[in-house]
Structure formats: C-alpha cells, structure tokens
Amino acid sequence: MSVNKKLYMELAVSFAVALVLLVGFIAVSQNLQAAWVDALDRTVGEAVRGLRSDGLTPAAKFFTALGTSKVEGSVCLLIALLLLFRLKYRWETLILIVGVLGTWGLNTLLKSVFERDRPELALRLVEETGFSFPSGHSMVSLLFYGLTGYLLWYEVRGSWRAAWLIPLATALVVACIGCSRIYLGVHYPSDVLAGFAAGGACLAGCIMAVRAVRHRRAAKRGADRTR
C-alpha cells in the first residue's frame, strides 16, 4: 500500500469516527427530555452514586481534579514546552494548544446553548457552578489526555513493546474522570456521555491534523534526501 493511500485511509477512518460521535452527540442533545434519556440518567446515576463510600470518595475527587482547567492547563503547558523545545514539533504543539482551547471554548458555547441545570443539590458531594450539559470535564479531558496519549504512543510504539498500555491507561483515566462527575453528583450520565462524544469528535479531528502534518514532514524529508 502506498504512503498516500495509507494516509487517506487513516484520515477517512478518523473522519468516520468523528461523524459517528457527532451523530451520537446530536442524538443525546436533542432528546434531553425524552423518556430514554431520563431512564438512563436515573438508572446509571443511582448505580454510580450507590457506590459511594469513604474509600471511593477521595479517589473520585482526585480524578475530578485531573479534569480541572488548573491541572490540565499546567500539564498542557509542560507538554507543549516538551514538544516545542525538546522534540522540535511546532505543528504538534500548535494542534495541542488549539485543540484544548478550542474544545474548552466549544464546551462553554454548548453549555450556554442548552442551559441544562445540574442535578439537585442534595445529590452533590462537591460544589459546582454553571450549566450541566455537556460535561466539560469529560469533553476537554478526552481531547487533552487522548491527544497526549496518542502523541506519546506514537513516539514510543517502535521502541517499547508495551506501548499498547498507553492508550489503555489513557482510556482508563478519562473514563474515571467522567464517572467521578456522576459519582460526585454534579453531572447526569447523559452530560458525561455527550461530553465524551463531542470530545471524541474533537480528538479525531486533531489526530487527522497530526497525521497530515507528519505525512507532509516525512514527504519533505524524503524529497531532501533525493536532492
């Protein structure tokens, strides 16, 4: 298979994934008052909150903290500096920063459009302000940790046999962040589900951009060698 054909196939797969996730987000967002969404929120919400214990609550607060703008912003800055000055990846740095800021801005916009109130105060273990849909923690964390995990996996996949642990660990961390929002009573399950769908679509777009940049870089290096 030619390099160009492989790239086009990868881009096509990423686009298809983004499209499916976008359709999923629309399906949830347009049915917030539907019986099936209400049943989902009640059933899953009660099941997750039913796990509350003195041992799990600190863990839930820890994972929620990983999804805050303060933590993600600090880690994002460190990774951006590493990409830019250590690895000399200017475009990857730009994609990461634009992806995180763009996803955060999109989440803020979506919250203002849907204006869904958070679960009642009696269900909450922590205080939270702003609207509920979609979950910003879920949406931005999936983009940020997902893209970071992808970039790390791409760098070490050829030299480390256990590189497959990176996407597995990334998925686990993101899932725990989303579940922590339900556990702590500050989001409905449908908020988290929609956040994952929207964040996943943004992640697919960023991965398409990274793949295109690296294909162009590889092609340029190949052309330089032939001169």
GUVEX-655092 format. One line per 8 residues: number of its first residue (from 1); their letters; for each residue y, z, x of C-alpha. Coordinates in pm, 1 decimal, always signed. Last residue first. Layout:
NUM) a) Y/Z/X ~ ...
! end
This chain:
227) rtrdagrk) +1614.1/-380.4/+1847.4 ~ +1277.2/-308.0/+1693.4 ~ +1306.1/+67.4/+1735.1 ~ +1639.6/+75.4/+1550.6 ~ +1485.0/-102.5/+1249.2 ~ +1212.0/+158.4/+1226.5 ~ +1466.5/+437.3/+1247.9 ~ +1666.7/+277.0/+966.8
219) aarrhrva) +1356.8/+243.9/+748.4 ~ +1272.0/+609.6/+805.9 ~ +1623.0/+716.5/+706.7 ~ +1616.4/+497.0/+395.1 ~ +1281.8/+642.0/+291.8 ~ +1412.7/+991.0/+361.0 ~ +1716.3/+937.9/+139.8 ~ +1510.5/+786.9/-144.6
211) rvamicga) +1259.4/+1073.6/-132.3 ~ +1538.4/+1331.9/-134.2 ~ +1709.6/+1166.0/-432.9 ~ +1384.4/+1148.3/-629.5 ~ +1325.1/+1515.0/-544.8 ~ +1669.5/+1599.6/-682.0 ~ +1597.7/+1417.0/-1008.2 ~ +1261.5/+1589.3/-1047.1
203) lcaggaaf) +1434.6/+1923.4/-990.2 ~ +1691.4/+1850.5/-1260.8 ~ +1411.5/+1769.4/-1505.9 ~ +1233.1/+2088.3/-1405.0 ~ +1548.4/+2291.0/-1462.6 ~ +1580.0/+2150.0/-1814.2 ~ +1214.4/+2216.8/-1897.8 ~ +1209.9/+2557.9/-1729.7
195) galvdspy) +1523.1/+2663.4/-1915.6 ~ +1375.2/+2538.0/-2243.7 ~ +1066.3/+2752.6/-2191.2 ~ +1276.4/+3051.7/-2088.0 ~ +1500.0/+3031.9/-2393.2 ~ +1192.5/+2967.5/-2612.1 ~ +1040.1/+3290.5/-2479.6 ~ +1346.9/+3478.1/-2608.4
187) hvglyirs) +1573.7/+3631.4/-2348.9 ~ +1724.1/+3968.9/-2256.0 ~ +1422.8/+4181.4/-2348.3 ~ +1330.7/+4296.3/-1997.2 ~ +983.0/+4146.1/-2034.4 ~ +1126.0/+3816.5/-2160.5 ~ +1358.1/+3784.5/-1861.0 ~ +1081.3/+3901.2/-1628.3
179) cgicavvl) +859.0/+3619.5/-1752.2 ~ +1106.3/+3359.7/-1622.9 ~ +1138.9/+3523.9/-1282.5 ~ +761.1/+3568.4/-1260.4 ~ +707.9/+3199.8/-1335.0 ~ +957.2/+3104.4/-1062.7 ~ +782.2/+3327.2/-808.0 ~ +436.7/+3196.2/-899.5
171) atalpilw) +545.9/+2831.7/-887.7 ~ +695.2/+2883.4/-541.8 ~ +384.2/+3061.2/-417.0 ~ +166.0/+2770.8/-530.1 ~ +410.1/+2512.7/-392.0 ~ +396.5/+2689.3/-52.9 ~ +24.1/+2768.4/-50.0 ~ -52.3/+2396.0/-22.9
163) aarwsgrv) +79.7/+2416.4/+333.6 ~ -240.4/+2599.1/+430.7 ~ -344.0/+2333.7/+679.9 ~ -16.3/+2355.6/+866.8 ~ +104.8/+2071.5/+1089.1 ~ +133.1/+1775.4/+851.2 ~ +246.7/+1971.4/+545.9 ~ +505.3/+2166.9/+746.9
155) eywllygt) +831.6/+1983.1/+676.9 ~ +743.4/+1851.9/+331.1 ~ +630.1/+2197.7/+220.2 ~ +964.1/+2345.2/+324.1 ~ +1161.5/+2077.7/+139.4 ~ +944.6/+2118.2/-171.6 ~ +971.3/+2495.8/-165.2 ~ +1349.5/+2477.6/-140.9
147) lgyfllsv) +1358.6/+2226.5/-426.0 ~ +1142.6/+2447.2/-647.2 ~ +1324.1/+2764.9/-548.2 ~ +1659.6/+2614.9/-643.8 ~ +1565.5/+2397.8/-941.3 ~ +1322.1/+2642.4/-1098.6 ~ +1561.2/+2928.3/-1028.3 ~ +1850.3/+2746.4/-1196.3
139) mshgspfs) +1668.0/+2690.3/-1525.5 ~ +1471.7/+3013.1/-1548.0 ~ +1761.7/+3242.3/-1455.2 ~ +1998.9/+3042.9/-1674.3 ~ +1778.7/+3086.1/-1979.8 ~ +1868.1/+2816.9/-2232.6 ~ +1984.0/+2954.4/-2468.5 ~ +2088.7/+3321.0/-2450.4
131) fgteevlr) +2465.4/+3344.8/-2465.8 ~ +2676.9/+3569.9/-2250.1 ~ +2622.6/+3925.9/-2135.4 ~ +2323.6/+4120.3/-2008.5 ~ +2240.6/+4490.7/-1996.4 ~ +1893.0/+4591.4/-1889.3 ~ +1586.5/+4726.0/-2072.7 ~ +1662.1/+4524.1/-2384.0
123) laleprdr) +1468.8/+4531.1/-2711.0 ~ +1704.2/+4768.5/-2895.8 ~ +1998.0/+4547.4/-2802.7 ~ +1878.2/+4263.1/-3023.1 ~ +1765.1/+3943.7/-2854.7 ~ +2045.8/+3724.8/-2714.2 ~ +2274.6/+3521.7/-2935.9 ~ +2248.5/+3144.7/-2929.6
115) efvskllt) +2574.9/+2965.1/-2860.1 ~ +2409.4/+2618.2/-2853.7 ~ +2695.3/+2424.2/-2693.9 ~ +2837.5/+2706.0/-2480.8 ~ +2492.7/+2782.1/-2342.6 ~ +2441.8/+2413.8/-2265.8 ~ +2765.2/+2397.6/-2066.6 ~ +2679.7/+2704.2/-1858.5
107) nlgwtglv) +2334.7/+2560.9/-1794.0 ~ +2486.7/+2231.7/-1683.9 ~ +2717.6/+2412.5/-1441.8 ~ +2427.3/+2604.7/-1289.0 ~ +2224.2/+2285.8/-1262.8 ~ +2513.6/+2103.9/-1095.9 ~ +2581.8/+2387.4/-854.3 ~ +2215.9/+2409.3/-750.9
99) gvililte) +2161.0/+2034.2/-731.3 ~ +2493.3/+1966.6/-558.0 ~ +2408.9/+2224.4/-291.0 ~ +2050.6/+2106.6/-241.8 ~ +2139.2/+1736.5/-250.4 ~ +2417.7/+1790.5/+3.5 ~ +2189.3/+1975.1/+241.0 ~ +1921.9/+1706.9/+201.1
91) wryklrfl) +2186.8/+1446.1/+284.5 ~ +2302.3/+1621.8/+599.2 ~ +1958.5/+1694.4/+739.1 ~ +2038.9/+1784.1/+1100.8 ~ +1733.3/+2014.9/+1122.3 ~ +1909.8/+2312.4/+1278.2 ~ +2272.8/+2257.0/+1180.8 ~ +2252.5/+2105.8/+833.1
83) lllaillc) +1915.3/+2217.0/+702.8 ~ +1947.6/+2566.1/+848.6 ~ +2303.3/+2604.9/+718.7 ~ +2192.4/+2489.0/+373.9 ~ +1901.3/+2733.7/+381.9 ~ +2132.4/+3024.0/+462.5 ~ +2381.6/+2922.0/+193.5 ~ +2104.7/+2883.6/-64.7
75) vsgevkst) +1974.2/+3230.9/+18.6 ~ +2317.5/+3383.6/-44.5 ~ +2376.9/+3184.4/-362.9 ~ +2030.5/+3260.2/-494.7 ~ +2080.6/+3631.7/-439.9 ~ +2429.5/+3650.7/-590.3 ~ +2359.5/+3395.8/-864.9 ~ +2076.6/+3611.3/-993.4
67) glatffka) +1721.9/+3476.8/-1009.4 ~ +1577.8/+3696.9/-735.5 ~ +1726.6/+3996.0/-920.2 ~ +1510.2/+3910.4/-1222.6 ~ +1209.5/+3924.4/-991.9 ~ +1304.0/+4273.4/-875.8 ~ +1384.3/+4393.0/-1229.3 ~ +1040.0/+4279.5/-1344.0
59) aptlgdsr) +878.1/+4459.7/-1049.3 ~ +1071.4/+4778.6/-1132.7 ~ +946.0/+4750.4/-1495.2 ~ +583.4/+4691.5/-1400.8 ~ +497.2/+5039.8/-1270.2 ~ +673.7/+5247.6/-1534.4 ~ +510.7/+5032.8/-1800.4 ~ +593.6/+4742.3/-2027.4
51) lgrvaegv) +301.3/+4513.8/-2104.8 ~ +383.7/+4511.5/-2476.8 ~ +707.3/+4336.2/-2388.6 ~ +501.5/+4033.1/-2284.6 ~ +285.7/+4029.7/-2598.3 ~ +580.0/+4100.5/-2830.6 ~ +778.4/+3813.3/-2681.7 ~ +483.9/+3574.9/-2688.8
43) trdladvw) +413.1/+3631.4/-3057.5 ~ +770.1/+3675.0/-3181.2 ~ +926.6/+3393.4/-2980.3 ~ +644.7/+3151.8/-3050.1 ~ +644.0/+3234.0/-3421.8 ~ +1020.2/+3178.1/-3438.9 ~ +979.2/+2848.9/-3253.3 ~ +704.0/+2743.5/-3495.1
35) aaqlnqsv) +908.2/+2843.3/-3800.6 ~ +1204.9/+2628.4/-3703.1 ~ +1549.0/+2777.3/-3642.4 ~ +1556.8/+2686.5/-3273.6 ~ +1417.8/+2344.2/-3358.0 ~ +1663.5/+2104.2/-3195.2 ~ +1664.8/+2292.8/-2867.1 ~ +1285.2/+2307.4/-2847.2
27) aifgvllv) +1221.6/+1936.1/-2898.6 ~ +1522.6/+1843.8/-2684.5 ~ +1386.9/+2048.0/-2394.8 ~ +1045.1/+1889.1/-2429.1 ~ +1197.9/+1540.7/-2435.2 ~ +1384.3/+1626.7/-2115.6 ~ +1063.0/+1752.6/-1958.1 ~ +885.5/+1426.7/-2043.9
19) lavafsva) +1175.1/+1223.6/-1903.1 ~ +1188.8/+1423.1/-1580.6 ~ +813.5/+1377.6/-1532.3 ~ +844.5/+1003.3/-1593.7 ~ +1132.5/+979.1/-1345.6 ~ +932.8/+1166.8/-1082.0 ~ +634.3/+937.1/-1137.1 ~ +853.0/+626.3/-1114.1
11) lemylkkn) +1019.6/+754.3/-798.2 ~ +680.9/+812.9/-636.7 ~ +561.9/+467.8/-743.8 ~ +876.5/+305.9/-608.7 ~ +832.6/+487.3/-278.1 ~ +470.4/+374.5/-247.3 ~ +570.5/+16.2/-319.8 ~ +838.3/+29.3/-53.2
3) vsm) +601.3/+174.1/+206.9 ~ +342.3/-95.2/+138.3 ~ +0.0/+0.0/+0.0
! end
